[in-house]
């Protein structure tokens, strides 16, 4: 779009950001959201109007926050730590509604899969396949229903599972290109499979046992899928709701921001693969240890991807507003 059009369409947002930066009791949530939008506008302006006054203005507007994030850090080293310390949390904060949507869809269809399996004994075969079900029934008869986790060599299993987890989450994410409906379908598919799997063990009176074993690694694994779903919705919504940008420009911004989320969950893939390969195989571990791992994993996920982003946004913006008045 022409620079004058871009200026007219976005100016009110920039003015709001300036006003909030100078307010004594500014809303940190609104400031954090506006800052991310201003940096998106700055990226667009640098590409299309690199020497204009608009770009200079946006650069100065974003600098107060941007410099606070990166000051006194060497780019080659500091950026790596800053990415997980600040950038990913800010993305999770901005797109918290997409995260809630992803979680809600997954939870609803997991419950649907569970109920369907309870009332239809063939449902799990339709969803997961006869081979896996028959093998699991045979293990139940032998008294080791979850023995599959201990049947493979650990290192090779770790590599296969980690790669598979990355692949599944990437599919959930990239299907957002189908205007978010592809991501919703993948969440539906994975949710129903999980629900049917748990419903199957419920019918064999092994529900509690399956929870204590499967969720040792499943807490991180399922969390990664849900977060990837949020990234997929960010990508898809950039196509569905481009706002004042051209659709292709909106897609570029959505792709950049959602990719930050996907890269941010790489450690989650690795931890989930490690737990499934090296820890879950001990299906008879003490109850307290199993609960400790599961609850500890859940605490890590909620702490970093939900609570810490709120803390980062409030702390960062509060400091910036304070510095701006000194």
C-alpha positions in Angstrom: 0.0 0.0 0.0 1.1 3.6 -0.4 2.9 5.2 2.5 0.2 7.8 3.1 -2.5 5.1 3.2 -0.4 3.1 5.6 0.1 6.1 7.8 -3.6 7.0 7.9 -4.7 3.5 8.7 -2.1 2.9 11.5 -1.6 6.3 13.1 -4.2 6.1 15.7 -2.7 2.9 17.1 0.8 4.5 17.3 -0.7 7.5 19.1 -2.4 5.1 21.6 0.9 3.4 22.2 2.7 6.8 22.9 -0.1 7.9 25.3 0.1 4.6 27.2 3.8 4.8 27.5 3.5 8.1 29.2 0.6 7.2 31.5 1.4 6.7 35.2 -0.9 3.7 35.5 -0.9 2.3 32.0 -2.4 -1.1 31.4 0.6 -3.4 30.9 -1.4 -6.0 28.9 -2.6 -3.4 26.4 0.9 -1.9 26.2 2.5 -5.3 25.5 -0.1 -6.0 22.7 0.4 -2.6 21.1 4.2 -2.9 21.3 4.1 -6.2 19.3 1.8 -4.6 16.7 4.1 -1.5 16.5 7.1 -3.8 15.8 5.1 -5.5 13.1 4.4 -2.1 11.5 8.0 -1.2 11.8 9.1 -4.4 10.0 6.6 -3.6 7.2 7.8 0.0 7.0 11.5 -1.0 6.8 10.7 -3.2 3.9 8.5 -0.8 1.9 9.6 2.7 3.0 13.2 2.2 4.3 14.2 5.8 4.2 10.9 7.5 5.1 10.1 9.6 8.2 7.4 7.1 9.0 10.0 4.4 9.4 12.2 6.7 11.5 9.2 7.5 13.7 8.3 3.9 14.3 11.9 3.0 15.0 12.1 5.6 17.7 8.7 4.5 19.1 9.7 0.9 19.4 13.2 1.6 20.6 12.2 2.3 24.2 11.0 -1.2 24.6 13.3 -2.9 22.1 16.5 -1.5 23.7 15.3 -2.6 27.1 15.1 -6.1 25.9 18.5 -6.3 24.2 20.6 -3.6 26.0 24.0 -4.7 27.3 23.8 -8.0 25.4 25.9 -9.2 22.6 23.7 -10.2 19.7 25.2 -13.5 19.0 24.9 -14.7 22.6 22.2 -12.5 24.1 19.7 -13.0 21.4 19.6 -16.8 22.0 18.7 -16.4 25.7 16.5 -13.4 25.1 14.4 -15.4 22.6 13.2 -17.8 25.3 13.4 -15.2 28.1 11.3 -12.5 26.5 10.3 -13.0 22.8 8.5 -16.3 23.1 6.7 -15.2 26.3 5.6 -12.0 24.6 4.2 -14.0 21.7 2.4 -16.3 24.1 1.0 -13.3 25.9 -0.2 -11.6 22.7 -1.8 -14.8 21.4 -3.2 -16.1 24.6 -6.7 -16.2 23.1 -5.5 -18.5 20.4 -3.9 -20.7 23.0 -7.2 -20.9 24.9 -9.0 -21.7 21.7 -6.6 -24.5 20.8 -6.9 -26.0 24.3 -10.7 -25.8 24.3 -11.0 -27.5 20.9 -8.6 -30.2 21.9 -10.2 -30.8 25.3 -13.8 -31.0 23.8 -12.8 -33.5 21.2 -10.8 -35.6 23.7 -13.9 -35.8 25.8 -15.9 -36.7 22.7 -13.4 -39.5 21.8 -13.5 -40.8 25.4 -17.4 -40.9 25.5 -17.5 -42.5 22.0 -15.2 -45.3 23.1 -17.2 -46.0 26.2 -20.4 -46.4 24.2 -19.0 -48.0 21.1 -16.5 -50.9 21.6 -15.3 -50.7 18.0 -14.6 -46.9 18.1 -11.0 -47.3 19.3 -10.3 -49.7 16.4 -11.7 -47.2 13.9 -9.5 -44.4 15.4 -6.3 -46.1 16.3 -6.3 -49.3 14.3 -6.8 -53.1 14.9 -3.1 -53.9 15.2 -2.4 -51.6 18.1 -5.6 -52.5 19.9 -5.0 -56.3 19.5 -1.4 -55.9 20.8 -2.6 -53.9 23.8 -5.2 -56.5 24.7 -2.6 -59.2 24.5 -0.4 -57.2 26.9 -3.3 -56.7 29.3 -3.8 -60.5 29.3 -0.1 -60.9 30.2 -0.4 -58.4 33.0 1.7 -55.7 31.4 -0.8 -53.4 29.6 1.6 -50.6 28.9 4.6 -52.7 28.2 5.0 -51.2 24.7 7.0 -48.4 26.2 9.8 -50.7 27.3 10.1 -52.8 24.2 12.4 -50.6 22.1 16.0 -49.6 22.5 16.1 -46.3 24.3 18.3 -44.1 22.2 16.7 -45.1 18.9 13.3 -44.7 20.4 14.1 -41.2 21.7 15.2 -40.1 18.2 12.1 -41.6 16.5 9.6 -40.2 19.0 11.2 -36.7 19.1 11.1 -36.5 15.3 7.5 -37.8 15.2 6.4 -35.3 17.9 8.0 -32.5 15.9 6.3 -33.7 12.7 2.9 -34.0 14.3 3.1 -30.5 15.8 4.4 -29.0 12.6 1.4 -30.5 10.7 -1.0 -29.0 13.3 0.8 -25.7 12.8 1.2 -25.6 9.0 -2.4 -26.7 8.4 -3.3 -23.2 9.7 -2.7 -22.1 6.1 -6.1 -23.6 5.4 -7.6 -20.5 7.0 -7.3 -22.1 10.5 -9.7 -24.9 9.7 -6.9 -27.3 9.0 -5.4 -26.7 12.4 -8.9 -27.1 14.0 -9.2 -30.5 12.2 -5.8 -31.7 13.4 -6.7 -30.8 17.0 -10.0 -32.7 16.5 -8.2 -35.7 15.1 -5.5 -35.8 17.8 -8.0 -35.1 20.6 -10.4 -37.9 19.5 -7.5 -40.3 19.3 -6.3 -39.4 22.9 -9.9 -39.7 24.2 -10.5 -43.1 22.6 -7.1 -44.3 23.9 -8.0 -43.3 27.5 -11.6 -44.7 27.1 -10.2 -48.0 26.0 -8.2 -48.3 29.3 -11.2 -47.2 31.2 -13.2 -50.2 30.0 -10.5 -52.5 31.2 -10.4 -50.8 34.6 -6.9 -49.5 33.8 -7.7 -45.8 33.5 -5.8 -44.7 36.6 -2.8 -46.9 35.6 -2.8 -45.4 32.1 -2.9 -41.9 33.5 0.0 -42.4 35.8 2.1 -44.0 33.0 1.1 -42.3 29.8 1.0 -38.7 31.2 4.6 -39.0 32.4 5.6 -38.0 28.8 2.1 -37.0 27.6 1.9 -33.8 29.6 4.7 -32.3 27.5 3.7 -34.0 24.3 0.0 -33.0 24.4 1.0 -29.5 25.6 3.2 -29.1 22.5 0.4 -30.1 20.2 -2.0 -27.6 21.8 0.6 -24.8 21.6 1.3 -25.7 18.0 -2.4 -25.4 17.5 -2.3 -21.8 18.9 0.5 -21.1 16.4 -1.6 -22.6 13.6 -4.5 -20.3 14.5 -2.1 -17.3 14.5 -1.0 -18.3 11.0 -4.6 -19.0 9.8 -6.1 -15.8 11.3 -3.5 -13.7 9.5 -5.1 -14.9 6.3 -8.7 -14.7 7.6 -8.4 -11.3 9.2 -5.6 -9.3 7.5 -6.9 -6.0 9.0 -5.4 -3.0 7.3 -2.6 -5.0 5.7 -2.7 -6.7 2.3 -3.4 -10.4 2.9 0.1 -11.4 1.8 1.7 -8.9 4.2 -0.5 -10.0 7.0 0.5 -13.6 6.3 4.2 -12.7 6.5 3.7 -11.1 9.9 1.6 -14.1 11.1 4.2 -16.6 9.8 7.0 -14.8 11.6 5.2 -14.6 14.9 3.8 -18.1 14.8 7.2 -19.5 13.9 8.6 -18.0 17.0 6.1 -20.0 19.0 7.0 -23.2 17.1 10.7 -22.7 17.7 9.9 -21.9 21.3 8.4 -25.4 21.9 11.4 -27.3 20.5 12.6 -28.0 24.1 9.2 -29.4 24.9 9.5 -31.9 22.0 12.9 -33.0 23.3 11.8 -33.4 26.9 8.7 -35.3 25.9 10.8 -37.7 23.7 13.3 -38.2 26.5 10.6 -39.0 29.1 8.8 -41.4 26.8 12.0 -43.3 25.9 13.9 -43.3 29.2 11.3 -42.9 32.0 7.8 -44.0 30.9 9.1 -47.6 30.4 9.2 -48.0 34.2 5.5 -48.7 34.4 5.6 -49.8 38.0 7.4 -46.8 39.5 6.1 -45.6 42.9 2.9 -43.5 42.8 4.6 -40.5 44.4 7.3 -40.4 41.7 4.8 -40.7 38.9 2.7 -37.9 40.3 5.8 -35.8 40.9 6.9 -36.0 37.3 3.4 -35.4 35.9 2.6 -32.5 38.2 6.1 -31.1 37.8 5.7 -31.2 34.0 2.3 -29.5 34.2 3.7 -26.8 36.4 6.5 -26.2 33.9 4.1 -25.9 31.0 1.6 -23.6 32.7 4.4 -21.6 34.4 6.3 -20.9 31.2 3.6 -20.6 28.6 0.8 -19.1 30.6 1.9 -17.4 33.8 5.4 -16.3 32.9 4.2 -14.4 29.8 1.9 -12.3 32.0 4.8 -11.5 34.3 7.2 -10.6 31.5 4.7 -8.2 29.8 3.9 -6.5 33.1 7.6 -6.2 34.2 8.9 -5.1 30.9 6.2 -2.4 30.2 6.3 -1.2 33.8 10.1 -0.6 33.5 9.8 1.1 30.2 7.1 3.5 31.4 9.2 4.2 34.5 12.3 4.9 32.4 10.4 7.1 30.1 9.5 9.4 32.9 13.1 9.7 34.3 
